[in-house]
Amino acid sequence: MPSYTPPTKDQQFILHNVLNISKMDIPGFADLDRDFTGAVLSEAGKLASEVLAPLNAVGDKQGCSLKDGVVCTPDGFKAAYTKMSEGGWMSMDLAEEYGGQGLPYIMHTAAMEPMVSANMAFNMYPGLTHGNISAIVTHGTDAQKAMYLPKMATGKWSGTMNLTEPHCGTDLGLMRTKAMPQNDGTYRVSGQKIWISAGEHDLSENIIHLVLAKIPGGPDGVRGISLFIVPKFIINDDGSVGARNALSCGGLEKKMGIHGNATCVMNYDGATGYLIGEMHKGMRAMFTMMNEARLGVGLQGYAQGAVAYENALGFARDRLQGRAVTGVESPEKPADPIIVHPDVRRNLMDQKSFVEGARALTYWGATLMDRSNKNDDEEAEALISLITPVIKGFLTDKGFETCVLAQQTLGGSGFTQEWGLEQFVRDARITMIYEGTNGIQALDLVGRKLGLNGGKTVIAFFEMIKTYVADNKADEEFKANFLEPLQEASKDLQAAAMYFMQNMKNPNDALSGSYDFMHMMGHVCLGFMWTKMGRASMDALAAGDTDTDFHNSKIATGHYYMSRQLPATKMHLSRINTGGNTVMALDAAQF
Amino acid sequence: MPSYTPPTKDQQFILHNVLNISKMDIPGFADLDRDFTGAVLSEAGKLASEVLAPLNAVGDKQGCSLKDGVVCTPDGFKAAYTKMSEGGWMSMDLAEEYGGQGLPYIMHTAAMEPMVSANMAFNMYPGLTHGNISAIVTHGTDAQKAMYLPKMATGKWSGTMNLTEPHCGTDLGLMRTKAMPQNDGTYRVSGQKIWISAGEHDLSENIIHLVLAKIPGGPDGVRGISLFIVPKFIINDDGSVGARNALSCGGLEKKMGIHGNATCVMNYDGATGYLIGEMHKGMRAMFTMMNEARLGVGLQGYAQGAVAYENALGFARDRLQGRAVTGVESPEKPADPIIVHPDVRRNLMDQKSFVEGARALTYWGATLMDRSNKNDDEEAEALISLITPVIKGFLTDKGFETCVLAQQTLGGSGFTQEWGLEQFVRDARITMIYEGTNGIQALDLVGRKLGLNGGKTVIAFFEMIKTYVADNKADEEFKANFLEPLQEASKDLQAAAMYFMQNMKNPNDALSGSYDFMHMMGHVCLGFMWTKMGRASMDALAAGDTDTDFHNSKIATGHYYMSRQLPATKMHLSRINTGGNTVMALDAAQF
């Protein structure tokens, strides 16, 4: 069975040395000192490693089962769910008036990471509930908030998102699910939704479905979509659970991974639903969940990479095979540990430098969410909006790749179920697909986000890097190893953005390069994070921090990323510059 | 269930338009005219698509089971094995005197491709037998050949390779399995071997294990390893099957994929074995199997990519979602097929351009094997030796990546078992690991093959490209779209080789870049193949070939590869040029 050790020290480094969160001018952040976050994160890590991690392989092997409309989750999930609920982990960032702890989103994000690493399939149950809570907080009436939030805050009730239909995934305008208005102000919701994660299960007393549907007579396409609260059990006036609603789970998908999470076909047969948010403005409400979900999925991507890397590293230190090419390193053993071999290290450094950079990017993104929500900071809102598709798309592509690299470190053992690496690969694979495939993220980035605020947001992103470089170039070594590669990569990214602007007249030219642009921007973001981490470690050493191994490792890993990963931007740029001609050359029939 | 259509037309294009095999000066090649190869390949394709493909998902779901030492293969495997045997497919390239058909290796390679695409796990049973046959042909005595080959030629007996032990994978010098010499000239073989594909099963009357073991008193390390024939049942003097030998299957691995193939723990408890080849020279004999197996694994990589691509293409043509960004294309439908979207096409073109390029490289490699074996052509032998790690490492990395891309084309459907794409991903994953992990291939390439014949072989490789460019530069469009990108990429590869030569004093500098070099060389090889394919199609069109869609598609796909894939060489080169410092910077404890 794979091991899992929470990355508390690395998390603290990012929160305090790099982001310096307790000094951020955001309500509630002053309380987030090193002791407080350390206590929270070590408790979260304990739950993750002691309770959730041991259930990961169990969930994969047993999966979920459907019998007479009831879904059974794997052995141990119910008890773990109760423990998580009792610890108050499900609603750390919900206002105290609704039963939450009123902490910033960054704390929720950081606390969730170890749980996702330990057991991604399990964590989707509370994870979806969290997104659901956010939608109700933002778009629900006071009565709706009072009715649902306290019960969901404890996990007593859980939540889902219902978007997809068999003929309608990305293109929600094709939606067929209908909501017929009733005289009492409720709606009767009818239709079939598919791929509903946590759609039915035995973990909570009630399941609060948020369902996209069309009210007949409304506008065509996505402009006619509304969002409805459709609970599994109707709620009585006293808040207790009443009659079963007219909805049911019609089947479970058999999937490549995340077997522990029930992926349901949901049938709504005139189920009672309650409009949430404005009529026909359901897409807006849906995007509240969706944007949060996309950040959460980005986290899933690198969090699977993180646990996979931990196990690859352990294997590489233990497995004796061959001798170092520069001379025997462990003469007392029959062979040297494989970590001595350059290509094994190259593989490990790729994993390490990605995981740690991705963690920093995700946490920084979470602080932007807090700045946006708590300070009504429009600049922060625009910036997180710009980088959300990068966090989702790049971190999941590379997170999956990291799992594959980690599996490769183990050689044949990586292919066996016994070592558990292959499960990380299978589980991580979904992150590139759900909440909008990564192709859709790239389209969102190039087609919508680059033009946000008339292009001012992306310009501000470039300015931020430029300013950082200008402010920090005094140190020659730092300049050569970090700032110059960052500047170079950022210039490539600007050149690509320029290419898109100059070729707007043929959208195929821009969109043929969208995926490359997303990856390029991902590298620039991670390069920026590594620059900040490198600086933070240099500063710590200069200030007399005695944990020299830790900080030297950060500096060296950052240097690795800058010199061996950032050169990818040139490749992406030259692809982008070829435009759409070769991409669109063939007729569909000619393929 | 996924579809499978054999690529007969593409195969014929490569064999005849590109390689012009019937004009090659190799014994037997004159018979390989278009009609003959077309007849063979369409029969092979029929067997693959009608018999093997329908068993692929069955094999995955059922897997193999072990009970009382007996392994049961999935339903239908036995009947399919019999059909394959009756068709003479198992030994096409074995001499007729031993029951084969005496055809060149290129025909075996081309005929196997559809079978591997259709059902990789199944095809490993005859595939391993084939490698085993080659070892006996090359290293066996006349008596051994007469005893084993005719039975193996028909598949009545099958074969395996036994290398790995629990503590000894890549580092065969650590081997513990012993072979004690007996007075009658036989040996008693004792030890445990793991990960033995097709080690035990119910498809053949006997299983001929080739087992690496050490004869006590021999040299230490790999120099003291010998190869033994250890049959499951001892063979009587009249060639019939006699008593059970002292060996048994001790367990089956549970794996990520290739469930239809039995991966066995094999226990040898004083089993009777017969030395094959010279005493203590077992590694040499083993490499006969291994080199062939590596080419076969490269084929597996792209063959899984090929069937995955076929299914991605079908989905992209059928699935209606969204509208083309340049205007509605199918106004009569509720949405356009997703193949209209630039990023979907980018994804499909990546798949297509890889699969078709990889097929050409593999077939060209097979003709080099024939030139080497049938003409005793040392230049061809050196060249195939140079590119074998590239075929194995690059084609399996990219083959797996192609399966992942194809899965991505299907969005959520790609993650479900129902559509079958996820099986291709899981099955393809092993190809990057077995027969020497791809890291080992990169080490072989940079550490051994670059220096082959004092570096003359790699220089000949570069000269071959240079000569081709010089001979074909008259056509301006061809020059711009194919020759110049090829030349550029080839220069990058030379610069990398030069870096290694100049930094020999610190082997870590070279080996830190070995993986990048392997990929770089893979791109140059595929770029060379696309250049030849592009030229062949231009020539066909100029000569009045009326299949303009086919040839224009080849030219456009080649142009795509040259302009969008070859730029990767610059990225790899800049990584290589950073040397080993950042790779080797950390102590093992500092990670």
Interface residues (C-beta under 8 A of the other chain):
Chain A: T164 H167 C168 G169 T170 D171 L174 W195 E253 K254 K255 M256 G257 L313 R317 L320 Q321 G322 V325 T326 P334 A335 P337 I339 V340 H341 P342 D343 V344 R345 R346 N347 L348 M349 K352 F400 V404 Q407 Q408 G411 G412 G414 F415 T416 Q417 E418 E422 V425 R426 R429 I430 M432 I433 Y434 T437 N438 G439 A442 L443 N506 P507 N508 L511 S512 S514 Y515 D549 N552 S553 A556 T557 H559 Y560 S563 R564 P567 A568 K570 M571 S574 R575 T578 G580 T582 V583 M584 A585 L586 D587 A588 A589 Q590 F591
Chain B: T164 H167 C168 G169 T170 D171 L174 W195 E253 K254 K255 M256 G257 L313 R317 L320 Q321 G322 V325 T326 P334 A335 P337 I339 V340 H341 P342 D343 V344 R345 R346 N347 L348 M349 K352 F400 V404 Q407 Q408 G411 G412 G414 F415 T416 Q417 E418 E422 V425 R426 R429 I430 M432 I433 Y434 T437 N438 G439 A442 L443 N506 P507 N508 L511 S512 S514 Y515 D549 N552 S553 A556 T557 H559 Y560 S563 R564 P567 A568 K570 M571 S574 R575 T578 G580 T582 V583 M584 A585 L586 D587 A588 A589 Q590 F591
